[in-house]
Amino acid sequence: MPSKLVMRVRSPLPAPFLHRGARHRFMGDIINLRQARKAKARADKERLAQGNRAKFGRTKAERLTQSIEEERRKREIDGARRDDRKDDPD
C-alpha cells in the first residue's frame, strides 16, 4: 500500500484568529458616548457627595459637643497664658 504524503500549510496567524469573527478580536468595545458621559457625571457627583457627607454630615449633638470642647480648650489656653505686658514700660 502506498503511503500518503500529507502536507500541512501553516498560516501566519495562530488558529484562534482564523475563524470568521477574527476581526472582532482587534476592535474595542462599542460604547454609547452619551451613556458613558452620564455615568461619569454620576460617579463624579457621588464622589463629591461622599466628601460632603464626611465634611458636613454631623448631627446637631455632635456639632454642639465639638463647639463646647473647642470653647473649653480656648478657655484653658487663655487661662494659662502669661501676660507680660503689664511689666513692659512701652
PyMOL commands that set and color helices and strands:
alter all, ss='L'
color gray80, all
select helices_A, chain A and resi 15-18+22-26+33-56+60-79+84-87
alter helices_A, ss='H'
color red, helices_A
deselect
rebuild
show_as cartoon
